[in-house]
Amino acid sequence: MLCNRRNFLLAMAAIPALAKIDGVAIGLSGGMESFAKAEAVGFDYFEPNVALLSVLTDEAFADIRKQVLASRIRCECCNNFIRTLKVVGTEVDPKALKAYMNKMLDRCRELGAKIVVYGSAGSRNVPAGYSRETAWNQIKEFLAYAGDLARSKEIVLAIEPLRHPDSNIINSGAEALRLVREVNHPSVKMMIDYYHLRSEKEDPKILVEAADQIVHLHFANPEGRKWPKNPDEDPEYGRFFALMKQIRYTQRLSIEGRGSIDTDAAASLAFFHHEMER
């Protein structure tokens, strides 16, 4: 059986992935130096890091924009929205945040972004001894005006739950769903990252509970946060994809983890074909 499965994956790896799989676009998260290869091997879109885009000069960004607009794909999603600024605590600077967001959302839009992921643990972590209720309310206030700004640029912000080693607040899809409902903004939604979900041992059923609010997905093998390549790597793979089908998810899913386009892309794309088309 294992031999047959390997042979199947090898055969699937030869299939071009130039179209969505069962209605879901498959993208790759990474640095812009990988953009051309991601396009060449057949990803549907690319997901760059906003924090890295933020340090580029206008001239360097113009070069990247030119490269993207000349390609067949776009940077439909971007992640790691806030680099060094704070959303929680006593050092919040709303004026600086708004100026940063205005510039970065413009850059994301110019690359074709529809979704900007808000994980950014460093911006939202609750300082020791600080009130969690105050922190929660600060995040809500931030998301309200960030949502207004995103909406003006036809972008949706997607709150990302992060595992406890990375963040001390918003660690589950259930928490993110509560936050989305409390903020109640048309341009503030949520996403699920399979790696973080499995790290936190959250029931994948959150896909069903939050179906009307989920606008994006990240995916990696929870063992070492590697690119997924084999259906046998994790016992919850099948259930997760079955729940995606149940809620009729037809948006985007990005690989975000450790891997190489040269050595892992073909097997990972074959993996998604196998899991999503069966």
C-alpha positions as semicolon CSV with decimal commas, in nm:
position;residue;x (nm);y (nm);z (nm)
1;M;0,000;0,000;0,000
2;L;0,279;0,241;0,089
3;C;0,453;0,165;-0,240
4;N;0,132;0,232;-0,432
5;R;0,082;0,558;-0,251
6;R;0,435;0,672;-0,330
7;N;0,386;0,582;-0,693
8;F;0,059;0,771;-0,699
9;L;0,218;1,082;-0,555
10;L;0,505;1,063;-0,799
11;A;0,258;1,040;-1,086
12;M;0,053;1,328;-0,952
13;A;0,367;1,539;-0,923
14;A;0,387;1,552;-1,300
15;I;0,046;1,722;-1,327
16;P;0,074;2,098;-1,382
17;A;-0,093;2,296;-1,102
18;L;-0,189;2,595;-1,312
19;A;-0,549;2,596;-1,193
20;K;-0,732;2,577;-0,863
21;I;-0,776;2,239;-0,699
22;D;-1,144;2,173;-0,635
23;G;-1,199;2,550;-0,640
24;V;-0,917;2,630;-0,395
25;A;-0,618;2,836;-0,510
26;I;-0,285;2,699;-0,383
27;G;-0,017;2,954;-0,302
28;L;0,327;2,975;-0,148
29;S;0,435;3,199;0,139
30;G;0,793;3,322;0,131
31;G;1,042;3,590;0,038
32;M;1,009;3,763;-0,297
33;E;1,332;3,600;-0,413
34;S;1,119;3,285;-0,455
35;F;0,845;3,450;-0,660
36;A;0,970;3,356;-1,007
37;K;1,023;2,990;-0,916
38;A;0,681;2,973;-0,750
39;E;0,524;3,099;-1,070
40;A;0,725;2,858;-1,283
41;V;0,629;2,542;-1,092
42;G;0,259;2,624;-1,100
43;F;0,145;2,793;-0,780
44;D;-0,172;2,998;-0,825
45;Y;-0,045;3,298;-0,628
46;F;0,235;3,411;-0,399
47;E;0,213;3,530;-0,036
48;P;0,494;3,767;0,069
49;N;0,584;3,904;0,411
50;V;0,459;4,261;0,466
51;A;0,729;4,330;0,723
52;L;0,995;4,254;0,462
53;L;0,817;4,469;0,204
54;S;0,812;4,753;0,456
55;V;1,192;4,789;0,464
56;L;1,227;4,824;0,086
57;T;1,305;5,157;-0,069
58;D;1,047;5,294;-0,310
59;E;1,282;5,206;-0,596
60;A;1,329;4,846;-0,479
61;F;0,956;4,804;-0,430
62;A;0,891;4,943;-0,779
63;D;1,115;4,669;-0,920
64;I;0,917;4,401;-0,735
65;R;0,588;4,550;-0,850
66;K;0,711;4,544;-1,209
67;Q;0,811;4,178;-1,175
68;V;0,474;4,079;-1,029
69;L;0,267;4,267;-1,285
70;A;0,466;4,105;-1,567
71;S;0,391;3,755;-1,435
72;R;0,085;3,530;-1,467
73;I;0,028;3,531;-1,086
74;R;-0,020;3,797;-0,820
75;C;0,051;3,836;-0,450
76;E;-0,312;3,777;-0,363
77;C;-0,235;3,744;0,009
78;C;0,031;3,896;0,233
79;N;0,126;3,806;0,591
80;N;0,318;3,932;0,897
81;F;0,144;4,267;0,874
82;I;0,307;4,459;1,164
83;R;0,686;4,454;1,206
84;T;0,800;4,657;1,507
85;L;0,505;4,870;1,612
86;K;0,288;4,778;1,911
87;V;-0,086;4,723;1,922
88;V;-0,093;4,621;2,290
89;G;0,065;4,781;2,595
90;T;0,178;5,128;2,695
91;E;0,386;5,198;2,383
92;V;0,106;5,206;2,127
93;D;0,141;5,492;1,878
94;P;-0,185;5,513;1,679
95;K;-0,049;5,783;1,448
96;A;0,257;5,577;1,355
97;L;0,043;5,263;1,315
98;K;-0,197;5,436;1,077
99;A;0,088;5,581;0,869
100;Y;0,258;5,241;0,847
101;M;-0,064;5,059;0,760
102;N;-0,160;5,312;0,497
103;K;0,172;5,270;0,317
104;M;0,189;4,892;0,352
105;L;-0,170;4,828;0,249
106;D;-0,105;5,039;-0,060
107;R;0,199;4,827;-0,139
108;C;0,005;4,505;-0,085
109;R;-0,276;4,626;-0,309
110;E;-0,030;4,719;-0,585
111;L;0,094;4,359;-0,582
112;G;-0,262;4,228;-0,614
113;A;-0,346;4,155;-0,250
114;K;-0,703;4,083;-0,145
115;I;-0,612;3,942;0,199
116;V;-0,359;4,067;0,455
117;V;-0,294;3,829;0,745
118;Y;-0,262;3,974;1,094
119;G;-0,056;3,736;1,304
120;S;0,233;3,959;1,410
121;A;0,284;3,818;1,760
122;G;0,531;4,089;1,858
123;S;0,270;4,358;1,807
124;R;-0,003;4,193;2,012
125;N;0,171;3,995;2,287
126;V;0,051;4,098;2,632
127;P;0,334;4,238;2,850
128;A;0,396;4,070;3,185
129;G;0,161;4,205;3,449
130;Y;-0,052;4,387;3,193
131;S;-0,430;4,352;3,198
132;R;-0,548;4,094;2,943
133;E;-0,886;4,265;2,927
134;T;-0,717;4,593;2,838
135;A;-0,501;4,415;2,581
136;W;-0,807;4,251;2,425
137;N;-0,982;4,587;2,399
138;Q;-0,669;4,746;2,246
139;I;-0,662;4,475;1,979
140;K;-1,030;4,536;1,909
141;E;-0,972;4,910;1,878
142;F;-0,679;4,851;1,646
143;L;-0,876;4,612;1,425
144;A;-1,164;4,858;1,399
145;Y;-0,954;5,137;1,248
146;A;-0,731;4,893;1,058
147;G;-1,047;4,747;0,910
148;D;-1,165;5,088;0,798
149;L;-0,835;5,152;0,626
150;A;-0,827;4,807;0,466
151;R;-1,183;4,847;0,342
152;S;-1,093;5,173;0,170
153;K;-0,832;4,977;-0,027
154;E;-1,058;4,676;-0,099
155;I;-0,854;4,450;0,129
156;V;-0,970;4,217;0,406
157;L;-0,765;4,162;0,721
158;A;-0,748;3,801;0,841
159;I;-0,673;3,744;1,210
160;E;-0,433;3,452;1,254
161;P;-0,442;3,236;1,568
162;L;-0,086;3,150;1,674
163;R;0,043;2,873;1,900
164;H;0,142;2,958;2,259
165;P;0,520;2,946;2,202
166;D;0,477;3,230;1,952
167;S;0,200;3,439;2,107
168;N;0,029;3,471;2,444
169;I;-0,307;3,585;2,305
170;I;-0,539;3,469;2,024
171;N;-0,409;3,111;2,023
172;S;-0,710;2,932;1,882
173;G;-0,961;2,961;1,605
174;A;-1,229;2,991;1,873
175;E;-1,054;3,299;2,017
176;A;-1,017;3,451;1,672
177;L;-1,384;3,387;1,600
178;R;-1,484;3,561;1,922
179;L;-1,267;3,857;1,828
180;V;-1,409;3,880;1,477
181;R;-1,762;3,876;1,612
182;E;-1,688;4,143;1,872
183;V;-1,513;4,372;1,623
184;N;-1,797;4,312;1,376
185;H;-1,630;4,479;1,079
186;P;-1,686;4,369;0,716
187;S;-1,312;4,390;0,643
188;V;-1,196;4,203;0,955
189;K;-1,223;3,825;0,925
190;M;-1,004;3,531;1,030
191;M;-0,792;3,246;0,898
192;I;-0,677;2,906;1,016
193;D;-0,318;2,783;1,005
194;Y;-0,310;2,403;1,018
195;Y;0,031;2,399;1,189
196;H;-0,085;2,625;1,473
197;L;-0,419;2,443;1,500
198;R;-0,247;2,107;1,546
199;S;0,015;2,253;1,781
200;E;-0,266;2,380;2,004
201;K;-0,461;2,054;1,965
202;E;-0,769;2,244;1,855
203;D;-1,050;2,044;1,699
204;P;-1,053;2,102;1,320
205;K;-1,430;2,136;1,359
206;I;-1,357;2,507;1,409
207;L;-1,367;2,520;1,028
208;V;-1,739;2,450;1,048
209;E;-1,806;2,675;1,346
210;A;-1,628;2,971;1,183
211;A;-1,707;2,890;0,820
212;D;-1,871;3,226;0,744
213;Q;-1,571;3,418;0,881
214;I;-1,274;3,218;0,742
215;V;-1,116;3,387;0,439
216;H;-0,777;3,217;0,419
217;L;-0,577;2,908;0,520
218;H;-0,211;2,828;0,588
219;F;-0,080;2,473;0,579
220;A;0,228;2,280;0,692
221;N;0,311;1,936;0,826
222;P;0,283;1,982;1,204
223;E;0,592;1,764;1,249
224;G;0,867;2,022;1,207
225;R;0,648;2,269;1,019
226;K;0,761;2,125;0,687
227;W;0,591;2,135;0,349
228;P;0,332;1,856;0,339
229;K;0,417;1,576;0,099
230;N;0,251;1,253;0,211
231;P;-0,107;1,179;0,327
232;D;0,032;0,954;0,602
233;E;0,229;1,233;0,774
234;D;-0,052;1,337;1,008
235;P;-0,370;1,153;1,111
236;E;-0,584;1,467;1,095
237;Y;-0,508;1,557;0,732
238;G;-0,805;1,366;0,595
239;R;-1,054;1,513;0,843
240;F;-0,932;1,867;0,782
241;F;-0,977;1,840;0,407
242;A;-1,313;1,668;0,452
243;L;-1,428;1,963;0,663
244;M;-1,302;2,204;0,396
245;K;-1,528;2,023;0,151
246;Q;-1,815;2,025;0,399
247;I;-1,808;2,405;0,430
248;R;-1,746;2,438;0,056
249;Y;-1,430;2,639;0,108
250;T;-1,321;2,784;-0,227
251;Q;-1,075;3,058;-0,141
252;R;-0,698;3,028;-0,090
253;L;-0,457;2,798;0,089
254;S;-0,087;2,884;0,127
255;I;0,200;2,653;0,212
256;E;0,386;2,823;0,497
257;G;0,674;2,626;0,639
258;R;1,016;2,480;0,585
259;G;1,079;2,353;0,236
260;S;1,236;2,415;-0,101
261;I;1,069;2,481;-0,434
262;D;1,336;2,276;-0,610
263;T;1,307;1,969;-0,388
264;D;0,958;1,982;-0,234
265;A;0,716;2,174;-0,456
266;A;0,620;1,890;-0,692
267;A;0,543;1,649;-0,407
268;S;0,353;1,914;-0,210
269;L;0,136;2,010;-0,506
270;A;0,070;1,640;-0,569
271;F;-0,027;1,605;-0,201
272;F;-0,291;1,877;-0,234
273;H;-0,428;1,722;-0,553
274;H;-0,457;1,389;-0,374
275;E;-0,619;1,523;-0,057
276;M;-0,859;1,770;-0,217
277;E;-0,978;1,575;-0,520
278;R;-1,060;1,244;-0,357
